[in-house]
């Protein structure tokens, strides 16, 4: 009897679980320090990559030996330091930022509405599909030339960024709607969950990652197309006009400085949009609407 009770007692023994201050089985303190070093490298790797490309840029500028063809990152930084304290610099950045942001926001709203309509009705999808395909296939230069004929140049960046971002949002959100959890949708139909409740508990959380992916691509596309429209249309007091003037007077440092401004502002805009969407996703998952009764 004694020999048979011991295995039973051992089988009922609770499994070992690592405490907050004890390493788990097979994991020593050196393993934890190794993971810490890996985490530090994960943070340092992007910075080292930036330093590498800046060094390569500087080496190329030294090899060219012509400030007209290429200047180094230090000369660009000096030029940015001269531009940044001026009121005209911030006015120019703000004007272009406002127009491109307006085009992106309108594209996001209209793209989501068109995707929802296409998913809800086959007739709506049949009507929207040729329009979106035409916009996606038309070169941005063709739109810019047509808009120079049809519209005021002040609205050029807004309309072009809207047109170039709309197909991205529409296609990605439409794919997200098609990938919603069918089991949750059937459950909400069986229990008669109200439409608004289902929208917040099932539809939006299911589509939000796709919308975030569309925004990640769309922000950069909006900025590239909007700046291209400004360079061609030359609306007064915009980044595109400053880029054109730098090219016209062979001021390469100015061209690269304003290009760096565009890259920085576009990057910050993308981070802010994604942070807002991440906060919305966390709120939906933690709030009362995150569960279906």
C-alpha positions, 0 to 999 in steps of 0.5 A: 500500500505504501508503495502505491500511495507515493506515486499518487501523492507525487502526481497530485503535487502542484507543478513548480511555478517561478516566483517574481524573484526566482528564475524558472527551470533551466533559466539562470541569472546569466540567461536573464543578463543575456536577454537584457543584452539582447534588449539593449541591442534591439534598442541600439540597432536602429541608431547604429543603422542611422549612423551607418547611412549618415557615414555613408552619405558623408563619405559620398559627399567627400568623394564627389567634392562638389557642393552643387551635386551633393553636400554632407549631413553636417552641412544639411544640419547647419542649414536646418539650424539656420532655417528652424528659428525663422517664422517663415520656416514654421509657417511653410511647414504648417501650411503643407502639413495642414493640407496634406493632413486634410487630404489624408483624413478625408481619404481615411473617412471616405475609404472606410465608408466606401469599403463598408458600402462595398461589403454590405452591398454587391451593387455598391461594390460593383459601382465602387470597384472601377472608380478605385481601380482607375484612381489606383492606376492613374499616374500621380502626374496626370492627376496633378496636370488635370487639377492644375486645369480644374482647381486652385493650386492652393488645394492641389496637395490636399486633393492629390494626397486624398486621391493617392491614399483613398485606394489604399484605405479602401482595399485594406479595410475591405479585406479586413471586413472580409476577415472578421471572426465568423463565429463572433458574427454568428453569435451576435446574430443568434443572441440578437446583439444590437447593431451598435454593440456589435460594431464596437465589440466585433466589427471595429476590433476586427478591422482596426489592425487592417486600418492601422496597416492602411494608415501606415502606408497611407501617411507616407503616400499622402506626403510623397504625392502631396509634395510632388503636387506642390513642386509642380503646382508651386503654391505660394509658401509651401515646402514644394515651392522651397524645394523647387527654389532650391533646385532652381538656384542650385542650393543643394543644401536647401533641397536636402534640408527641406527633404529632411523636414518632409521625412521627419514630419511624415515619420512623426505624423505616422507615429502619432496616427498609429499611437492613436489607433493603438490607444483606441484598440486598447480602449475597445479591448479593455472597456465594457464594449469589448465583450458581447453579452 
